[in-house]
Amino acid sequence: MFYDKNGKTMGENVIDYYAKRALYETEANEIIRSQKMYDYLKNDSAAIRYHLREYLSKILNSKTLETMPLIWLNEVPRVVKRLCLVYKKPAIRTLNSEALTEKYKNLTKSKDRTAKEFHKQGKLFNTILVRPIYSETKKQLDYLIVARNIANVDMAEEDPYKMQELRYQIDYSKDDDKGTVATAIIHWTDEQHWATDVNGNNLKLPWMPEDKKNPYKRIPFEILRFEECSDFWGDGMPDLVEGQEALNARLSDMFFKLYMSFGQAVGVNLGIKLQDYSIGPDKPILVDGVKNDNSTATPSLTFSTPEHKAEFDKEVNNWFKDQLANTKGLPSNGIRYTSGYDREVDNLELLDINEDDQETLRDFEQRLFDLEKLVLKTDANIDLGSSVMDIQFYKIEFPLTESELWNKRDKEYTYNISTPVNWLKEKYPQMDEEQIKKMLQDNRGLKIELGADRPTLFELANNRGNA
């Protein structure tokens, strides 16, 4: 038995080699898959066509693929948006005092919009990293989101969910006359921050610290993870994207069948040289030397039309779309609701999923707030002190019909739960309570002036009463 200097046998070394190689190849495939997920989420048409062509190239030969129309639809952004309801209305974030709350709102004006991206990308990828960045120009925080498609993490040995080093790609313009765009790898550890090129050579970028020291003393990204998993990132929802890609392949196949309905030319004994095989109405299949009962078959040119079951294809596509939606907690697309109550009952699973997401996002936002305070103190000398943030999410509700809405309001008014002031506040959130009360008083006076049977301006705005 032979051992190396580390005390391992040759067999153990071979196993280590192939294990590391398999791990590398798996990670490379996951990065490609994550990029495809991002491209579908952002509806990048050029990238979607590229992914579809790669998918079909495993099924069809290259010549057929050259003539095949690539037909695609993308419901991934719509489905993800329907799944992510927590930030449908902006969350209410409050600090220790009104003054601190107002100061924080001014520093995070883009957060309500970006928070929707937190939820959508987090849901799609399972795990994302968010960095608050102070903008000297806008005097507020912006947010950088990175996921597995551009980022790579080394985990701490004692904790597989703790980042020991983070690396991610950015594009930057070289300082040359040509304005060349190159790729840099940004590195973060708790103590250091530096950049390299794709070959691992150190880069000096103007915004990077020359001494490579990390001013935050921690990696300035907060982790949003929806499901605990066997590795740092987890899977997310690749099945949604891959299902959409399979649907697009079927769509392309359907349209190619329509193209083929003109007929496939088949030439027999025409004496024309046989070309490389490909199909299409303008690509005849030429066969010579065909015999019938030991005699040469009569030369012919016919068009064979494939049987295209278009309605069957449509049914399969619609069924597949419904199954994709159902696996994510969404109801079938064909349902038509007659009331808001019916909609809510049919979406109970979706509501339950978003209530779970609220708890995940509440914990994430509070951790992100601590990082925001550190960034503001370090980069802008803005001190929020020992303040803590409380965050409240609006209750997720589905739209009611007009009659359901007014029945609800009538009951709430009867039992002193709400008043017309609350209803107007929902309709005109920019108005304060005093402005709303004055409007109601003016409406009341106008109603008396015009006659008891005339509707108020509020009633007109809500289509109640007779003009």
C-alpha positions in Angstrom: 0.0 0.0 0.0 1.4 3.4 -1.0 0.7 6.6 0.9 1.4 10.2 0.0 2.9 12.9 2.2 -0.6 13.6 3.7 -1.1 9.9 4.6 -3.7 9.2 1.9 -3.7 6.2 -0.4 -3.7 6.5 -4.2 -7.4 5.4 -4.2 -8.3 8.1 -1.6 -6.6 10.7 -3.8 -8.5 9.6 -6.9 -11.8 9.7 -5.0 -10.9 13.2 -3.7 -10.1 14.3 -7.3 -13.4 13.1 -8.8 -15.4 14.4 -5.8 -13.9 17.9 -6.2 -14.4 17.7 -10.0 -18.1 16.7 -9.6 -18.6 19.5 -7.1 -17.1 22.0 -9.4 -19.2 20.8 -12.4 -22.3 20.8 -10.2 -21.6 24.4 -9.1 -20.9 25.5 -12.7 -24.3 24.0 -13.8 -26.1 25.7 -10.9 -24.6 29.1 -11.9 -25.8 28.6 -15.5 -29.2 27.6 -14.2 -29.4 30.6 -11.9 -28.5 32.9 -14.7 -31.4 31.4 -16.8 -33.7 32.0 -13.8 -32.6 35.6 -13.6 -33.0 36.1 -17.4 -36.6 34.9 -17.3 -37.4 37.0 -14.2 -36.1 40.1 -16.0 -37.7 39.1 -19.3 -34.4 39.4 -21.2 -35.6 38.5 -24.7 -32.2 37.9 -26.3 -31.2 35.6 -23.4 -34.5 33.7 -23.4 -34.1 33.0 -27.2 -30.5 31.8 -26.5 -31.7 29.5 -23.7 -34.5 28.1 -25.9 -32.2 27.5 -28.8 -29.8 25.6 -26.5 -32.7 23.5 -25.2 -33.9 22.6 -28.7 -30.4 21.9 -29.9 -30.5 18.8 -27.7 -33.6 17.5 -29.6 -33.2 18.7 -33.2 -30.3 18.8 -35.6 -28.7 22.2 -36.3 -30.0 22.5 -39.9 -33.6 22.0 -38.8 -33.1 24.4 -35.9 -31.9 27.1 -38.3 -35.3 27.1 -40.1 -37.4 26.6 -37.0 -39.2 29.7 -35.7 -38.4 30.3 -32.0 -41.7 31.2 -30.4 -41.7 32.1 -26.7 -43.9 33.5 -24.0 -42.7 34.4 -20.5 -45.1 34.1 -17.6 -42.3 33.8 -15.0 -42.4 37.5 -13.9 -46.2 37.4 -13.7 -46.3 34.2 -11.6 -43.5 35.4 -9.3 -45.3 38.7 -8.8 -48.6 36.9 -8.0 -46.7 34.8 -5.4 -45.1 37.7 -3.7 -47.8 39.8 -1.9 -46.1 40.9 1.3 -45.0 44.3 -0.1 -48.1 44.8 -2.3 -48.7 47.7 0.1 -45.6 49.4 1.6 -44.5 48.1 5.0 -44.7 50.5 7.9 -41.3 51.0 9.5 -41.0 53.0 12.7 -38.0 53.8 14.9 -37.8 55.0 18.6 -39.2 58.4 17.9 -41.1 60.3 15.2 -38.0 62.4 14.4 -35.9 59.3 13.9 -38.6 57.6 11.8 -38.8 60.6 9.5 -35.0 60.8 9.2 -34.9 57.1 8.3 -37.6 57.5 5.7 -35.7 60.2 4.0 -32.6 58.0 4.0 -34.4 55.0 2.5 -36.8 56.5 -0.1 -36.1 53.7 -2.5 -36.6 50.9 -0.1 -40.4 50.3 -0.6 -39.8 49.8 -4.3 -36.6 47.7 -3.8 -38.3 45.6 -1.1 -40.5 44.1 -3.8 -37.3 42.9 -5.5 -36.1 41.4 -2.2 -39.2 39.3 -2.0 -39.4 38.3 -5.7 -35.7 37.5 -6.2 -35.5 35.8 -2.8 -38.5 33.6 -3.7 -37.1 32.7 -7.1 -33.6 31.9 -5.9 -34.3 30.9 -2.3 -31.3 32.9 -1.1 -30.1 36.4 -2.1 -27.6 38.8 -0.6 -28.5 42.5 -0.1 -26.0 45.3 0.4 -27.1 48.8 1.4 -24.9 51.5 -0.3 -24.9 55.1 0.6 -25.2 57.5 -2.4 -23.5 60.8 -1.9 -25.4 62.2 -4.9 -28.9 61.3 -3.7 -28.1 61.4 0.0 -29.8 58.2 0.6 -29.3 54.4 0.6 -29.5 52.3 -2.5 -29.5 48.5 -2.5 -27.4 45.9 -4.4 -28.9 42.4 -4.8 -26.7 39.5 -5.7 -27.6 35.9 -6.2 -26.0 32.6 -7.2 -25.8 33.6 -10.9 -23.0 36.1 -10.2 -21.9 35.4 -6.7 -19.8 32.6 -5.0 -19.5 32.0 -1.3 -17.0 30.2 0.8 -18.7 29.0 4.0 -17.2 28.9 7.5 -16.3 25.3 8.6 -18.2 25.7 11.9 -21.3 27.1 10.2 -22.4 26.2 6.6 -24.7 29.3 6.5 -22.1 31.9 7.5 -20.0 33.6 4.8 -16.3 33.4 5.2 -15.6 35.0 1.8 -17.9 36.5 -0.8 -17.0 36.9 -4.5 -19.1 38.4 -7.2 -18.7 39.8 -10.7 -19.1 43.3 -12.0 -18.4 45.0 -15.3 -16.2 48.1 -15.3 -14.7 50.5 -17.8 -11.0 50.3 -18.2 -9.0 53.6 -18.0 -8.0 53.6 -21.7 -8.9 55.5 -24.8 -11.1 52.8 -26.1 -13.4 52.7 -23.1 -13.0 48.9 -22.9 -15.5 47.1 -20.7 -13.9 44.3 -18.6 -15.0 42.0 -15.8 -13.8 42.3 -12.2 -14.2 39.9 -9.3 -15.0 41.7 -6.1 -13.9 40.0 -2.9 -15.1 40.5 0.7 -14.0 39.0 4.0 -14.6 40.4 7.5 -11.2 42.0 7.4 -10.4 42.7 3.7 -11.9 44.0 0.5 -10.2 43.8 -2.9 -10.6 43.1 -6.6 -9.1 40.7 -9.1 -9.5 40.1 -12.8 -11.0 36.8 -14.1 -7.5 35.2 -14.0 -7.0 36.1 -10.3 -4.6 39.0 -10.8 -5.1 41.9 -8.4 -6.8 45.0 -9.8 -6.6 48.6 -8.7 -10.1 50.1 -9.0 -10.6 53.8 -8.1 -13.3 53.1 -5.6 -11.6 50.2 -3.8 -9.5 50.8 -0.7 -5.8 50.8 -1.5 -4.9 49.0 1.8 -7.5 46.3 1.1 -9.0 46.8 4.5 -12.7 46.3 5.0 -14.0 49.4 6.8 -17.1 47.6 8.1 -15.3 44.8 9.9 -17.9 42.4 8.4 -19.1 41.4 5.0 -21.6 44.2 4.2 -24.3 42.0 2.8 -27.3 40.6 4.6 -28.7 37.2 3.8 -32.3 36.6 2.9 -33.0 32.9 2.9 -36.6 31.5 2.6 -35.8 27.8 3.1 -33.0 26.1 5.0 -31.2 23.7 2.7 -28.2 21.4 2.3 -26.0 24.1 1.0 -25.6 27.9 1.3 -27.9 28.8 -1.6 -30.6 26.2 -1.9 -32.6 25.6 -5.1 -35.5 28.2 -5.2 -37.9 27.6 -8.1 -35.9 26.4 -11.1 -38.9 24.1 -12.0 -40.9 27.2 -12.8 -38.4 28.5 -15.3 -37.6 25.1 -16.8 -41.3 24.4 -17.1 -41.7 27.7 -19.0 -38.9 26.7 -21.2 -40.5 23.4 -22.0 -43.7 25.2 -22.8 -41.8 27.5 -25.2 -40.3 24.4 -26.9 -43.9 23.1 -27.4 -45.0 26.4 -28.8 -42.1 26.5 -31.2 -43.0 22.9 -32.2 -46.6 23.9 -32.7 -45.7 26.7 -35.1 -43.2 24.5 -36.9 -46.0 22.0 -37.5 -48.1 24.8 -39.0 -45.1 25.7 -41.2 -44.9 22.0 -42.1 -48.6 21.8 -43.0 -47.6 23.0 -46.5 -46.1 19.5 -46.8 -42.7 17.8 -46.8 -41.4 17.3 -50.3 -40.3 13.7 -51.1 -38.6 13.1 -54.4 -38.3 9.5 -55.8 -35.9 8.6 -58.6 -35.6 12.2 -59.8 -31.8 11.8 -60.5 -31.1 14.8 -58.2 -28.1 14.5 -55.9 -29.2 13.7 -52.3 -28.5 16.6 -50.0 -27.8 16.5 -46.3 -30.9 15.6 -44.4 -33.1 18.4 -43.0 -36.8 18.9 -43.1 -39.2 21.7 -44.3 -41.4 22.4 -47.3 -38.4 23.9 -49.1 -36.0 21.0 -48.1 -37.1 18.0 -50.2 -36.0 14.5 -49.2 -34.5 13.1 -52.4 -34.2 9.3 -52.8 -32.9 7.6 -55.9 -32.8 3.9 -57.0 -36.2 3.0 -55.5 -37.6 -0.1 -57.1 -41.1 -1.8 -57.1 -41.1 -5.5 -57.9 -37.6 -5.4 -59.3 -38.5 -2.5 -61.6 -37.5 1.1 -61.1 -40.3 3.1 -59.4 -41.9 5.9 -61.4 -40.2 9.3 -60.7 -42.4 11.4 -58.5 -42.5 14.4 -56.3 -45.1 14.4 -53.5 -45.8 16.4 -50.4 -46.4 14.5 -47.3 -48.3 16.5 -44.7 -47.8 15.6 -41.0 -50.9 15.2 -38.9 -51.0 18.3 -36.6 -53.4 17.9 -33.6 -53.4 21.6 -32.8 -56.3 21.5 -30.3 -54.6 18.6 -28.4 -51.4 20.7 -28.2 -53.3 23.6 -26.8 -55.0 21.5 -24.2 -51.7 20.0 -23.1 -50.0 23.4 -22.9 -52.9 24.9 -20.8 -52.9 21.8 -18.5 -49.1 22.2 -18.0 -49.4 25.9 -17.2 -52.1 25.1 -14.6 -50.0 22.4 -13.1 -47.0 24.8 -12.8 -49.2 27.4 -11.1 -50.7 24.8 -8.7 -47.4 23.6 -7.5 -46.6 27.1 -6.3 -49.9 27.6 -4.5 -51.7 29.5 -7.2 -55.2 28.6 -8.4 -55.8 27.5 -12.0 -55.9 30.3 -14.6 -59.3 29.3 -15.9 -61.2 30.1 -12.7 -63.5 33.2 -12.8 -64.5 34.7 -9.4 -67.9 36.2 -8.6 -66.8 37.6 -5.3 -63.8 38.7 -3.3 -64.7 36.0 -0.7 -64.5 33.2 -3.4 -61.1 34.6 -4.5 -59.8 34.6 -0.9 -61.0 31.0 -0.2 -59.4 29.7 -3.4 -56.1 31.5 -2.5 -55.9 30.2 1.1 -52.7 28.4 0.4 -51.2 31.5 -1.2 -52.2 33.6 1.8 -50.6 31.0 4.1 -47.3 31.0 2.1 -47.1 34.8 2.3 -47.8 34.9 6.0 -44.8 32.6 6.4 -42.8 34.9 4.2 -43.8 37.9 6.4 -41.9 36.3 9.3 -38.9 35.6 7.2 -38.9 39.1 5.8 -39.5 40.7 9.2 -36.4 39.0 10.6 -34.4 39.9 7.5 -35.4 43.6 7.6 -34.4 43.9 11.2 -31.0 42.4 10.4 -30.7 44.7 7.4 -31.5 47.7 9.5 -28.5 47.0 11.8 -26.3 46.8 8.6 -27.9 50.1 7.3 -26.9 51.8 10.6 -23.3 50.6 10.2 -23.1 51.7 6.6 -24.6 55.2 7.3 -22.2 55.7 10.3 -19.1 54.5 8.3 -19.7 56.1 5.0 -21.8 59.2 5.8 -21.2 59.8 9.5 -24.9 59.6 10.0 -25.6 58.1 13.5 -29.0 56.5 14.2 -27.7 55.6 17.7 -29.1 52.6 19.4 -32.4 52.9 17.7 -34.4 49.8 16.8 -36.8 49.3 14.0 -40.3 47.9 14.2 -41.9 46.8 11.0 -45.6 46.1 10.3 -47.0 44.5 7.2 -50.5 45.2 5.9 -52.9 42.3 6.0 -53.0 40.6 2.6 -56.5 40.9 1.2 -58.1 40.4 -2.2 -60.4 43.0 -3.8 -64.1 42.9 -2.8 -67.0 43.5 -5.1 -68.7 46.9 -4.8 -71.6 45.3 -2.8 -69.3 43.3 -0.6 -67.3 46.5 0.2 -70.4 48.5 1.2 -71.8 45.7 3.3 -68.5 45.5 5.1 -68.5 49.2 5.7 -72.1 49.3 6.8 -71.4 46.7 9.5 -68.2 48.4 10.6 -70.0 51.7 10.9 -72.8 50.1 12.9 -70.4 48.7 15.4 -68.1 51.8 15.5 -65.2 49.9 13.9 -64.8 52.4 11.1 -66.2 55.7 9.8 -66.4 57.6 6.5 -63.1 59.3 7.6 -61.4 55.9 7.4 -63.0 55.1 4.0 -61.9 58.4 2.5 -58.4 57.8 3.9 -58.2 54.6 1.9 -59.3 56.4 -1.2 -57.2 59.5 -0.7 -54.1 58.4 1.4 -52.4 61.8 0.7 -55.1 63.7 2.7 -54.8 64.1 6.5 -57.7 63.6 8.9 -58.6 67.3 9.1 -58.9 67.6 5.3 -61.1 64.6 5.2 -63.4 65.9 7.9 -63.7 69.2 6.1 -64.6 67.4 2.9 -67.4 65.5 4.7 -68.7 68.7 6.3 -68.7 70.4 2.9 -70.5 67.5 1.3 -73.1 67.5 4.1 -73.8 71.2 3.6 -74.0 70.7 -0.2 -76.5 67.8 0.3 -78.8 70.0 2.4 -78.5 72.8 -0.1 -79.3 70.6 -3.1 -82.0 68.6 -1.4 -82.1 65.5 0.7 -82.5 63.2 -2.3 -79.3 64.4 -3.9 -76.1 62.3 -3.3 -73.0 63.7 -1.6 -69.8 64.2 -3.6 -68.4 61.2 -1.7 -71.3 59.1 -2.8 -70.9 60.3 -6.4 -67.2 59.4 -6.3 -68.2 55.9 -5.2 -71.1 55.6 -7.7 -73.8 55.5 -5.0 -77.1 57.3 -5.2 -78.8 58.8 -8.2 -77.6 62.0 -9.7 
